[in-house]
Amino acid sequence: MTSIEKSCEKLDKNYLIQHTISLLFSYIVNMLVLGSMALNRSALQIQNRRERGKIEDSRNVGGAVLYGVIAVFVLAIISSLLFSLLLRFTSLQESSLQFVITAISFVSLFIGGLISGGKGRQKGWLLGGMTGLIYSIIIFLFQYLGFDKLFDMQQMIYHTCYTLTAMMGGILGVNMKKTRNA
């Protein structure tokens, strides 16, 4: 036997060993997976019953957040219209209204969180936080796609505070709804 034939024979043995180990490993993994699936079949049936209720809860959460975001934007549009009329027909300057506009923004996000918490009736901090976060994402996308500008540090602080304010509104909305029902 030549050295080439010996090396081919060793190569074939190594390949055969690796292939056998690979097949054994995949067989063991498949058996474990199939075994765990068989053991969990009854647990999955119980979980499916629970998930039906969770689907209803997730619809409730989505609807509550949607109501909150819509409320925030409706309040923002109304306040923007009022301030634009004030600026147009009076001698007020925009710089004199800056703090009032910021306060109105916080109030509208608080009300949006309050509405989402009231509609969701549970986990108000999450509903309010999602409302504030979705509002901030929409504003960010409008600013980035429309003006090709990212948030600066001041805007990031404002939007973090907006989200926290909406969370507080959501907490209060859930608790106000519970006290009315009690």
Residue pairs with C-beta under 8 A, 6 or more apart in sequence:
1 9
60 119
60 120
60 121
61 120
61 123
61 126
61 127
61 130
63 119
64 115
64 116
64 117
64 118
64 119
64 120
64 127
65 116
65 120
65 127
65 130
65 131
65 134
67 115
67 116
67 119
68 112
68 113
68 114
68 115
68 116
68 117
68 119
68 127
68 128
68 131
68 166
68 170
69 112
69 116
69 131
69 134
69 135
69 138
71 108
71 111
71 112
71 115
71 116
72 108
72 109
72 111
72 112
72 131
72 135
72 166
73 135
75 104
75 107
75 108
75 111
75 112
76 105
76 108
79 101
79 104
79 108
83 97
83 100
83 101
86 92
86 97
87 93
87 94
87 97
102 158
105 158
105 162
106 161
106 162
106 165
109 131
109 132
109 135
109 162
109 163
109 165
109 166
109 169
110 165
110 166
110 168
110 169
111 169
112 128
112 131
112 132
112 135
112 166
112 169
113 124
113 127
113 128
113 131
113 132
113 165
113 166
113 167
113 168
113 169
113 170
113 171
113 172
113 173
114 128
114 169
114 170
114 172
114 173
114 176
115 169
115 173
116 124
116 127
116 128
116 130
116 131
116 166
116 169
116 170
116 173
117 124
117 127
117 128
117 169
117 170
117 171
117 172
117 173
117 174
117 175
117 177
118 173
118 174
118 176
118 177
119 127
119 173
120 127
120 170
120 173
120 174
121 174
121 177
121 178
122 174
123 174
124 167
124 170
124 171
124 172
124 173
124 174
124 175
125 167
125 170
125 171
126 170
127 170
127 173
127 174
128 166
128 167
128 168
128 169
128 170
128 171
128 173
129 163
129 166
129 167
129 170
131 166
131 169
131 170
132 159
132 162
132 163
132 164
132 165
132 166
132 167
133 163
135 162
135 166
136 159
136 162
136 163
139 159
140 150
140 151
140 159
143 149
143 150
143 151
144 150
151 159
